[in-house]
Amino acid sequence: MQLYTKILIGMVIGVIVGLCFGPNAALLDHDLYYYSNGKSAPLYLSKDASDEIARFGDGALKLNLIDHHEGQLSNLDGKSLVDATGAALTGAAWAQVELKLKPQMLLGDRG
């Protein structure tokens, strides 16, 4: 077996493993939320959306998923989201997440 054949076989196996177990794999649950702008992520300290939003500046946020619950989706104003037919949309209504807190986040600087 020639060297280029071994390299080609290794590349095919690498692609298959990457598709099965990589970051965009359909076989595994996605457990990371990434926000390039932290201001676009409304974070609350409890399940109650009427609580004050925790603000961590406008830097990037990496949130590890702990738990989530399905339910009816709504926007930040509390209005239900609907599709083109007028039916209410459902999905991950809220998620319990954890993040690594950095000093820049507490100071309001870019994280």
Secondary structure as UniProt FT lines:
FT   HELIX           3..21
FT   TURN            23..24
FT   STRAND          32..35
FT   HELIX           38..40
FT   STRAND          43..44
FT   TURN            49..50
FT   STRAND          53..54
FT   STRAND          61..72
FT   TURN            76..77
FT   TURN            84..85
FT   STRAND          90..99
FT   HELIX           103..107
//
